[in-house]
Amino acid sequence: MIEEALSDARTKMGKAVDAAKEDFAAVRTGRANPSMFSGVLVSYYGTPTPLQQLASFQNPDARTLLITPFDKTSLNDIEKALRDSDLGANPANDGNVIRVVMPELTEERRKDYVRVVSGKAEDARVSVRNIRRTAKTSIEKAVKDGETGEDEGNRAEKELDAITKKHIEQIDDLLKRKEAELLEV
């Protein structure tokens, strides 16, 4: 029971760190990158569909991205979804492809991105702490129900704290690297 709770917590915390990595990748630095658009959902025949499933991406230069839809009828829907997103992108539709030129990053914009990334990191930390709380509750329940001894429960809680600390440090490390990347001119 206790090993199962610890294993489950390890897995879920790892997924929380992976989600933080993906969130950080979506925040742009100096280059236009297709991963920036991973969170954009396009209304495709009434169904919210990830942009990556509807189009291919080309990167002709550092600030420009060409988005070529697989289905030309979805061109206007993709353009609308890009305009409504919070990426600060200004898409231009020429009838065949959508050209997205990302604005120059000013110092103010970079600081805004750092704030966004810090918020995403805090969300990831909260997620890890919630996973810890759930696992701790199941360990305490196992001790209370007599399924395991108190010493074993205390050992498991210490191990859970170590696992939690390790994952929070990973998130903090990711945050430091992303902040340095964003503030680099």
C-alpha positions in Angstrom: 0.0 0.0 0.0 2.7 2.5 1.0 5.0 1.5 -1.9 2.1 1.9 -4.2 1.4 5.4 -2.9 5.0 6.5 -3.2 5.3 5.0 -6.7 2.1 6.8 -7.8 3.4 10.1 -6.3 6.8 9.7 -8.1 5.0 9.1 -11.4 2.5 12.0 -11.0 5.2 14.4 -9.8 7.4 13.5 -12.9 4.4 14.3 -15.1 4.0 17.6 -13.3 7.6 18.5 -14.1 7.1 17.4 -17.7 4.0 19.6 -18.0 6.1 22.5 -16.6 8.7 21.8 -19.3 6.0 21.9 -22.0 4.6 25.1 -20.6 8.0 26.8 -20.6 8.6 25.7 -24.2 5.4 27.4 -25.2 6.8 30.8 -23.9 8.8 32.2 -26.7 12.3 33.5 -26.6 14.1 35.2 -29.5 13.0 32.7 -32.2 9.6 31.8 -33.6 9.1 28.2 -32.8 6.3 25.8 -33.7 6.1 24.6 -30.0 4.8 28.1 -29.2 1.6 27.1 -30.8 1.1 23.8 -29.0 -1.6 25.3 -26.8 -3.6 26.9 -29.6 -6.9 25.1 -30.3 -8.7 25.7 -33.6 -12.4 25.2 -34.0 -12.3 22.7 -36.8 -15.9 21.7 -37.9 -17.0 22.7 -34.4 -14.4 20.6 -32.6 -11.5 22.2 -30.7 -8.5 20.7 -32.4 -4.7 21.3 -31.7 -3.1 23.5 -34.4 -0.3 20.9 -34.8 -2.9 18.4 -36.1 -4.2 20.8 -38.8 -1.1 22.3 -40.3 2.6 22.0 -41.0 5.1 24.6 -39.9 8.1 26.2 -41.6 10.6 28.6 -40.1 12.1 30.8 -43.0 13.8 33.1 -40.5 14.1 33.8 -36.8 10.9 35.8 -36.3 8.7 34.4 -39.1 6.7 31.2 -39.1 4.7 29.9 -42.1 1.7 27.7 -41.2 0.4 25.6 -44.1 -3.0 24.0 -43.3 -3.6 20.5 -44.6 -7.2 21.5 -45.4 -7.4 24.9 -47.1 -11.0 25.4 -45.8 -9.6 25.7 -42.2 -7.4 28.7 -43.1 -9.7 31.3 -41.7 -10.4 29.2 -38.5 -6.6 28.9 -37.9 -6.1 32.6 -38.4 -8.9 33.4 -36.0 -7.5 31.1 -33.4 -4.0 32.7 -33.7 -5.5 36.2 -33.3 -7.4 35.1 -30.2 -4.4 33.4 -28.6 -2.3 35.3 -26.0 0.9 34.9 -28.1 1.0 38.4 -29.4 1.1 37.1 -32.9 -0.3 39.0 -35.9 -1.1 36.4 -38.6 -1.4 37.3 -42.3 -3.4 35.1 -44.5 -2.5 35.0 -48.3 -5.1 32.4 -49.2 -2.6 29.4 -49.1 -0.5 29.9 -46.0 -0.6 32.0 -42.9 2.5 34.0 -42.2 3.1 34.8 -38.6 5.7 37.5 -37.8 6.5 37.7 -34.1 7.2 41.2 -32.8 10.7 42.1 -31.6 11.2 41.3 -27.9 11.5 44.5 -25.9 12.9 44.5 -22.4 9.4 45.1 -21.0 8.0 42.2 -23.0 10.8 39.9 -21.8 10.0 40.8 -18.2 6.3 40.0 -18.9 7.4 36.6 -20.2 9.5 36.0 -17.1 6.4 36.8 -15.0 4.3 34.3 -17.1 7.0 31.6 -16.7 7.2 32.3 -12.9 3.4 31.8 -12.7 3.6 28.5 -14.6 6.4 27.4 -12.3 4.3 28.2 -9.2 1.4 26.2 -10.7 3.7 23.2 -11.2 5.0 23.5 -7.6 1.4 23.6 -6.3 0.6 20.6 -8.4 3.5 18.7 -6.9 2.5 19.7 -3.4 -1.1 18.6 -4.0 0.2 15.2 -5.2 2.3 15.0 -2.0 -0.7 15.8 0.2 -2.8 13.0 -1.5 0.0 10.5 -1.0 0.6 11.6 2.6 -3.1 11.1 3.3 -3.1 7.6 1.9 0.0 6.7 4.0 -1.6 8.1 7.2 -4.8 6.1 6.4 -2.7 2.9 6.0 -1.1 3.5 9.4 -4.4 4.4 11.0 -6.2 1.3 9.6 -3.4 -0.9 10.9 -2.2 -2.0 7.4 1.3 -0.9 8.3 3.3 0.1 11.4 4.0 3.7 12.5 7.8 3.4 11.9 7.1 2.3 8.3 4.6 5.2 7.9 7.2 7.7 9.2 9.9 6.3 6.9 7.5 6.6 3.9 6.6 10.2 4.8 10.3 11.1 4.9 10.8 9.4 1.5 7.8 11.3 0.2 9.3 14.6 1.4 12.6 13.8 -0.3 10.7 12.9 -3.6 8.8 16.2 -3.3 11.9 18.2 -2.7 13.7 16.7 -5.7 10.8 17.5 -8.0 10.4 21.1 -6.8 14.1 21.6 -7.3 13.8 20.3 -10.9 11.0 22.9 -11.5 13.1 25.7 -9.9 16.1 24.6 -12.1 13.9 24.7 -15.2 12.6 28.2 -14.2 16.2 29.6 -13.7 17.2 28.3 -17.1 14.1 29.7 -18.9 14.5 33.1 -17.1 18.1 33.3 -18.3 17.1 32.4 -21.8 14.3 35.0 -21.8 16.5 37.8 -20.4 19.4 37.1 -22.8 19.6 39.8 -25.4 
